[in-house]
Amino acid sequence: MSTAIQGLRGTGQFSIDFRPTNYRELFTLLEPNGSAPLNALLAMAASESTDDPKYNNFQDELPARQMIVNNVGGYPGTGGTQTIQLTAGDPVAYVLAGSVVVNSRTGEVMQATADGDTVAIAITVTRQIGGTTLTINNGDMLFVAGFAASEGSGAPTAISFDPVVVYNYTQIFKTPFQVTGTLQNTYRRTGNAETEYMTKALKLHMSDIERAMFFGRRVENNGTTAQPTRFTGGLMNLITNITDVGTFATPGLMDENVFDRTLIENIFAWGSKQKICFGGARIASLLQQIGKDKWTPRQIDNAYGILFTRYVTFAGDLLFYLHPQFRQINGMANTMVVIDLPYTKYRFLQNRDTRLYRNIQPPDADSVKHQYMTECGLELLQNRPHAIIKNWTDVTTPPP
């Protein structure tokens, strides 16, 4: 019995009633566990056309409203009104006259007496609400914990925030193949040459798109000319939530406790409680080692055509797939790319999804030439739900 995967719509399930509408879906049907598993998932999940090679979307989230104290000497545990200097770039605009501010280290409660100073990056507060005598240290985190208005008071300063506009490009992928008239009519033990090359070209075409979806960089060259070249941004360059184990105290070593915290505090902190993880061979062995200790790895067969290993953890379910192309690319053996499928989308220029263009050879050519062509790109509806862990080479088991 198949296990459902969150975020995948049921319009493209692999069943006897399935009818592929283009060559991309045909490839997904024939080789769901082939060289392009990400494309296989996206083909069965969210796809959307665009009427322009540059497509935009809005990424919005509630602000954390956290600030860091920036004063070497700190502030003594006295009451009264005090101005607290904060770190440049902190969201002090969210502090309004009347806002309740709490020190996350000590629990001290303060109340702002004026709106946050966005020029000096500081807030003025009444200290020690409740009669405490707690100090503030340099580097302490302060956060807004609500609002307290006096009876009969007026409305505070209005505040609002706008979403961030992000974009990506569609990229034109072309994979041609050509067969001479002589070869077309020559008997071959391996079968018809044109059919063979057609199948191989489709595999190469989808492999090209798959690699761009992971490693592409968002660029438009010669954008003001009649023939610009666009490159779609891939996961490795779009995802900003990155954990580099190579920078740890012991480079490459992340023990189970740290990985557990990474799952709870980072990977599963935003978005769904079920994530897709593409990893290299070394990552597969590390997850298997951890799984033997505490997790419950299970095979999920025919989950929309992809064979995953499901790790049930306290933080959420991690559906792992050993990506075949990660074996071929240096450095990817120690990398895992975690995506939240509902926040990922395949975009293609309208009428330009994967298609086989036949007989594009010159009129005088003694051959036939065909070409697969796709104009498509990747879209991340939100960034935080996705994550990358790289340079992870070893794991240690904490003592009981």
C-alpha positions in Angstrom: 0.0 0.0 0.0 1.4 3.4 -1.0 2.1 6.1 1.6 0.9 9.6 0.8 3.4 12.4 0.6 2.2 15.8 1.8 1.9 18.5 -0.8 1.6 16.2 -3.8 -1.7 16.7 -5.6 -3.5 13.6 -6.8 -3.8 14.7 -10.5 -0.9 12.6 -11.6 -0.8 9.4 -9.7 0.8 6.5 -11.4 -2.2 4.3 -12.2 -3.6 2.5 -15.3 -5.6 5.6 -16.0 -2.6 7.9 -16.1 -2.1 9.6 -19.4 1.1 11.7 -19.8 0.5 15.0 -21.6 4.1 15.8 -22.5 7.5 14.2 -22.7 8.5 15.4 -19.2 5.6 13.5 -17.7 6.4 10.6 -20.0 9.9 10.4 -18.6 8.5 10.6 -15.1 6.2 7.6 -15.9 9.0 5.5 -17.4 11.8 6.3 -14.9 10.4 7.7 -11.7 13.6 6.4 -9.9 15.9 7.5 -12.7 18.4 10.3 -12.9 15.9 13.1 -12.3 13.9 12.4 -9.2 13.3 16.0 -8.3 11.7 16.6 -11.7 9.6 13.4 -11.2 8.2 14.8 -8.0 7.6 18.3 -9.5 5.9 16.7 -12.5 3.4 15.0 -10.1 3.1 17.9 -7.8 2.8 21.7 -8.5 3.5 22.9 -12.0 2.4 26.2 -13.4 2.9 28.0 -16.7 4.2 31.6 -16.9 3.6 34.1 -19.7 7.0 35.8 -19.2 10.5 34.3 -18.8 11.0 36.2 -15.6 8.4 35.2 -13.0 8.0 36.8 -9.5 6.4 35.8 -6.3 5.9 37.4 -2.9 7.5 35.8 0.2 6.0 37.0 3.4 6.3 36.0 7.1 5.6 37.4 10.5 8.6 39.2 11.9 10.5 37.7 14.8 10.7 41.1 16.5 14.0 40.2 18.3 16.9 42.6 19.0 20.4 42.2 20.3 21.9 44.5 22.9 25.0 46.3 21.6 26.7 47.9 24.6 30.0 46.5 25.9 29.3 47.5 29.5 25.7 46.3 29.5 23.2 48.1 31.7 22.9 47.8 35.5 19.9 46.4 37.3 18.3 49.7 38.2 14.8 50.9 37.5 13.6 54.0 35.8 13.8 55.0 32.2 16.8 54.0 30.1 17.9 54.0 26.5 19.2 50.7 25.3 21.5 50.5 22.3 20.9 47.7 19.9 22.7 46.0 17.0 22.6 47.7 13.5 19.8 46.2 11.4 17.7 45.1 14.3 13.9 45.7 13.7 13.5 48.5 16.3 10.6 49.9 14.2 8.4 47.2 15.7 8.9 48.6 19.2 6.1 51.2 19.8 5.4 53.3 22.8 3.6 50.9 25.1 5.3 47.7 23.7 6.3 45.1 26.3 10.0 44.1 25.9 11.5 41.0 27.6 15.1 40.0 28.1 15.2 36.3 27.0 18.2 35.6 29.3 16.9 37.1 32.5 13.2 37.4 32.0 13.2 41.1 32.9 10.1 42.8 31.7 10.4 46.4 30.3 7.9 48.8 28.6 8.8 51.1 25.8 8.1 54.8 26.5 8.6 55.9 22.9 8.6 54.4 19.5 11.9 52.7 18.5 14.6 55.0 17.2 15.3 53.7 13.7 18.2 56.2 13.2 20.2 55.6 16.4 19.0 51.9 16.5 17.9 52.2 20.1 14.8 51.9 22.3 13.8 53.8 25.4 12.2 51.7 28.1 11.0 51.7 31.7 13.2 49.1 33.4 12.4 46.4 36.0 8.6 46.2 35.5 7.4 44.3 38.6 10.2 45.5 40.9 13.1 43.2 39.8 16.8 44.2 39.8 18.1 42.3 36.8 21.1 43.4 34.7 21.3 43.5 30.9 24.5 42.2 29.3 26.0 43.0 26.0 24.7 40.5 23.5 21.4 39.8 25.4 18.4 39.1 23.1 15.4 41.3 23.7 12.0 40.5 22.1 8.6 42.2 21.9 6.1 40.4 24.1 2.9 42.2 23.4 1.5 45.6 24.3 0.2 47.2 27.5 -2.0 50.3 27.2 -3.2 52.5 30.0 -6.9 52.9 30.6 -8.4 55.6 28.4 -5.3 55.9 26.2 -5.4 56.5 22.5 -4.2 54.3 19.7 -0.4 53.7 19.3 1.6 54.4 16.1 0.3 52.3 13.2 2.8 49.8 11.8 2.9 47.6 8.8 5.3 45.5 6.7 5.5 44.5 3.1 6.3 41.1 1.6 9.6 40.6 -0.3 9.5 40.2 -4.0 11.7 37.4 -5.3 12.1 36.2 -8.9 13.7 33.6 -11.1 14.0 32.9 -14.8 13.0 30.2 -17.2 16.0 28.6 -18.9 15.9 27.1 -22.5 17.1 23.5 -22.6 17.9 21.9 -25.9 19.0 18.3 -26.6 19.2 17.3 -30.2 19.9 14.0 -31.8 20.5 13.1 -35.5 20.5 9.9 -37.6 21.7 9.5 -41.2 19.4 8.1 -43.8 21.9 5.2 -44.1 21.8 4.4 -40.4 18.0 4.5 -40.4 17.9 1.7 -42.9 20.8 -0.4 -41.5 20.0 -3.5 -39.4 21.4 -3.2 -35.9 21.4 -6.0 -33.3 20.6 -3.4 -30.6 17.4 -2.2 -32.4 16.3 0.9 -34.3 18.9 3.6 -33.9 16.5 6.5 -34.0 14.3 5.1 -31.3 17.4 4.4 -29.1 18.8 7.9 -29.5 15.4 9.4 -28.9 15.2 7.6 -25.5 18.8 8.5 -24.6 18.3 12.1 -25.6 15.2 12.4 -23.3 17.2 11.0 -20.4 20.0 13.5 -21.0 17.5 16.3 -21.4 15.9 15.6 -18.1 19.3 15.2 -16.5 20.2 18.6 -17.7 17.1 20.2 -16.2 17.6 18.3 -12.9 21.2 19.6 -12.6 20.0 23.1 -13.3 17.3 22.8 -10.6 20.0 22.0 -8.1 23.1 24.0 -9.2 21.8 26.7 -11.5 22.5 30.4 -10.8 19.9 33.0 -11.5 21.4 35.3 -14.2 20.2 37.1 -17.3 23.0 37.8 -19.8 22.6 40.4 -22.6 19.2 41.3 -21.1 18.8 44.4 -23.3 19.5 42.6 -26.6 17.1 40.7 -28.9 18.6 37.4 -27.8 19.3 37.3 -24.1 20.4 34.1 -22.4 18.7 33.3 -19.1 19.8 30.8 -16.4 17.4 29.6 -13.8 18.4 29.6 -10.1 18.8 26.2 -8.5 18.3 25.0 -4.9 22.0 25.2 -4.0 22.0 28.9 -4.8 18.4 29.9 -3.8 18.3 28.3 -0.4 19.7 30.5 2.3 19.2 28.2 5.3 22.6 26.4 5.2 24.4 24.5 7.8 28.1 24.0 7.0 29.5 21.2 9.1 32.9 22.0 7.7 33.0 25.1 10.0 32.3 23.1 13.2 34.9 22.8 16.0 35.8 19.4 14.5 35.3 20.0 10.7 32.9 17.6 9.2 31.8 16.0 12.5 28.2 16.5 13.6 27.0 14.3 16.5 23.4 13.0 16.9 22.5 15.6 19.5 23.5 18.5 17.2 21.7 16.8 14.3 18.6 16.4 16.5 18.7 20.1 17.4 19.2 21.0 13.7 16.0 19.0 12.8 13.9 20.6 15.6 15.2 24.1 15.6 16.0 24.6 11.9 14.8 22.1 9.3 11.3 21.5 10.8 11.0 24.9 12.5 9.1 26.2 9.4 6.7 24.7 6.9 5.5 21.1 6.8 6.2 18.3 9.2 7.2 16.1 6.3 10.3 17.0 4.2 11.9 15.5 1.1 15.7 15.0 1.5 18.0 14.4 -1.5 21.5 13.3 -0.3 24.7 11.9 -1.4 26.2 8.5 -0.6 28.0 9.6 2.6 24.8 11.3 3.9 22.9 8.0 3.3 25.4 6.1 5.4 25.3 8.6 8.2 21.5 8.6 8.3 21.5 4.9 8.3 23.9 4.9 11.3 21.7 7.3 13.2 18.6 5.3 12.2 19.9 2.1 13.7 20.3 3.9 17.0 17.0 5.7 17.4 14.9 6.3 14.3 12.6 4.0 12.4 13.7 3.9 8.8 11.1 2.4 6.5 10.9 2.0 2.7 8.0 3.8 1.0 7.4 2.0 -2.3 5.6 3.6 -5.2 4.9 6.9 -3.4 4.1 8.7 -6.6 6.7 6.6 -8.3 9.7 7.5 -6.1 11.2 4.9 -3.7 12.0 6.8 -0.4 13.4 5.8 2.9 11.2 7.4 5.6 12.8 8.4 8.9 10.2 9.1 11.6 11.7 11.5 14.0 10.4 13.6 16.9 10.7 16.7 14.8 8.9 15.3 11.7 9.2 12.8 8.9 12.3 12.9 6.7 11.8 11.2 3.3 15.3 10.4 2.1 16.3 9.6 -1.5 19.9 8.8 -2.5 20.2 11.1 -5.5 22.1 9.2 -8.3 23.6 12.4 -9.8 25.1 13.3 -6.4 27.4 10.3 -6.9 28.8 12.0 -10.1 29.5 15.5 -8.7 32.4 16.1 -6.5 31.5 17.3 -3.0 27.8 16.2 -3.2 28.4 12.9 -1.4 28.5 14.9 1.9 25.5 17.1 1.1 21.8 16.9 1.8 19.3 19.2 0.3 15.9 19.3 2.2 12.9 20.7 0.4 9.4 21.3 1.5 7.4 20.2 -1.5 4.3 22.4 -1.0 6.6 25.5 -1.2 8.3 24.3 -4.4 7.0 24.7 -7.9 8.0 23.8 -11.5 7.4 26.8 -13.8 7.4 26.6 -17.6 6.8 29.2 -20.2 3.4 28.8 -21.7 3.4 26.4 -24.6 7.1 25.7 -24.0 7.0 22.7 -21.6 9.1 19.6 -22.7 8.4 18.8 -26.3 10.0 16.8 -29.1 10.5 18.9 -32.2 10.8 16.6 -35.2 12.6 16.9 -38.5 14.5 20.1 -37.9 17.3 19.1 -40.3 18.0 21.3 -43.4 16.0 20.4 -46.5 19.1 19.0 -48.3 20.3 16.8 -45.4 20.5 13.1 -45.9 19.5 12.6 -42.3 16.8 13.3 -39.8 17.3 15.6 -36.8 15.1 15.9 -33.8 15.3 18.0 -30.7 13.9 18.0 -27.2 13.3 21.5 -25.9 12.0 22.9 -22.6 11.8 26.4 -21.3 11.4 26.1 -17.6 12.6 27.2 -14.1 12.3 26.5 -10.4 10.2 28.6 -8.0 10.5 28.6 -4.2 7.3 30.0 -2.7 9.1 30.4 0.6 12.7 30.1 1.5 12.8 29.2 5.2 11.1 25.8 4.9 14.0 24.5 2.8 17.5 23.7 4.1 21.0 22.5 3.1 23.5 20.6 5.2 26.9 20.3 3.6 30.4 19.0 4.3 29.0 16.4 6.8 31.5 13.5 6.8 31.1 11.8 10.2 28.8 11.3 13.1 29.3 10.3 16.7 26.7 8.6 19.0 26.2 10.4 22.3 26.8 8.4 25.5 23.7 6.8 27.1 
